[in-house]
Amino acid sequence: MNRFGLLLKRQWLEFGKIYLMSLVVLTAIIVGMYFFNTPKIGHDNFRWTNTNFTQLGFKLPLFLVAGLLFISIVASTYFGVLGQKSKAIMELMTPASVVEKFLCGIFFTVIVSILSYLLIFYVVDKIFIQYINSLWENQKLLNYHTQKLTPVIFSNIFDDITEEPEYKFLFVSPFLISSIFFLGSVYFNRFHYIKTAVSITAFLTFIITLTIKIGISLMKDKTPINNGIVVGEKNFIFTAFFWLTTILTLIIWTITYIRLKEKEV
């Protein structure tokens, strides 16, 4: 445990500066997007949630896109030094086991990156929501759910995510994305992010095409309920997506460990 703690400190000294700089850039982008999309008084093109909150449409896409880009970039750069011979030798000769190096990488690219992103986005969102709620204080708009004038109170990002029950399955996606780009940082010697992105795009195109064909065959001649999908089948699809994503993540982490062990050889 002491050696693993020393390894974490060493990796933070090398990885931390770039990581903190990327956090500053990320925060600036999120703040800029929020202020650029600050709603003006009198604007009524909002979506109402089932709990009578006013929802800003740009937040959820920003949360997903910025998060996946940030997590993938962090994961793609972690073992990037292994593609540089001079630095790779020093990295591989670090007196720590492959398991410790792998777990250290998982700690920084998954736990630290995801938690820090959620914290930064939540803080920015919290401040912004308080600010625009003060601007819209005592303002009312027509709620198309109730057909009544309703006080304008903007929802926070986690209210937006949990508005639809299926959104909870999105939380497994960052682990899969991180594992893919983490593998790319070990597998490729140069241009880790670009090569990994091209590879995953080709793979996803194949998977999505295959999924659509299978989905059409499964849904054929089914009773149209709730926008054409039976509730039980809808839950089955998202549950299957959850377990498939989890299994793929574990498989990719296993491949990454094996590839890192091969680098040691």
Secondary structure, 3 states (H helix, E strand, C coil): CHHHHHHHHHHHHHHHHHHHHHHHHHHHHHHHHHHHCCCCCCCCCCEECCCCCEECCCHHHHHHHHHHHHHHHHHHHHCHHHHCHHHHHHHHCCCCCHHHHHHHHHHHHHHHHHHHHHHHHHHHHHHHHHHHHHHCCCCEEEECCCCEEEECCECCHHHHHCCCHHHHHHHHHHHHHHHHHHHHHHHCCCCHHHHHHHHHHHHHHHHHHHHHHHHHHHHCCCCCCCCCCCHHHHHHHHHHHHHHHHHHHHHHHHHHHHHHHHHHC
